[in-house]
Amino acid sequence: MIRGIGCDIVDIARLKDDLKQKILSPAELAVYEGFSSETRKREFLAGRFALKEAIIKAVGVIPMPELVILDDESGKPQLSCVRLKGMMAHISLSHERAYAIGFCVVEQTDAEGNPER
C-alpha cells in the first residue's frame, strides 16, 4: 500500500556550502568532501536536499541528516533511515544545468519487508 509520494525541485545555485551540515549525514558529508569540483559538490548537495524534501513530503518531518542517501555499486541512490522501519522508499534524483529534482514513492511493508497489498 502506498504510504505517500513526494517531489521537490531546487535551484542548485540557491544552496550554499554552509548548509551542508544541516542537510547531509556524516556518511554523505564524507562523499561530498571527496569531490574536488565545486560544481559537483553543489550538484550533490542540491540533489540530496531535493530528494530529502521529497521524502519528508511523503512521510512527514524527519531531520535531514537522519535520511542517509548513498549510491549503490551501479550508482543508484539508496535510502536508509531507522525512522522508516516498516516502509520501503523508491527514490530517484536528477540534475540538469541549474536544477536538481528528487522524487519518491513510499510503501508500507509487512513484517518480512514486502510491500503490503
Stockholm file with secondary structure:
# STOCKHOLM 1.0

chainA/1-117         MIRGIGCDIVDIARLKDDLKQKILSPAELAVYEGFSSETRKREFLAGRFALKEAIIKAVGVIPMPELVILDDESGKPQLSCVRLKGMMAHISLSHERAYAIGFCVVEQTDAEGNPER
#=GR chainA/1-117 SS CEEEEEEEEEEGGGCCGGGHHHHCCHHHHHHHHHCCCHHHHHHHHHHHHHHHHHHHHHHCCCCGGGSEEEECTTSCEEEECGGGTTEEEEEEEEEETTEEEEEEEEEEBCTTSCBCC
#=GC SS_cons         CEEEEEEEEEEGGGCCGGGHHHHCCHHHHHHHHHCCCHHHHHHHHHHHHHHHHHHHHHHCCCCGGGSEEEECTTSCEEEECGGGTTEEEEEEEEEETTEEEEEEEEEEBCTTSCBCC
//
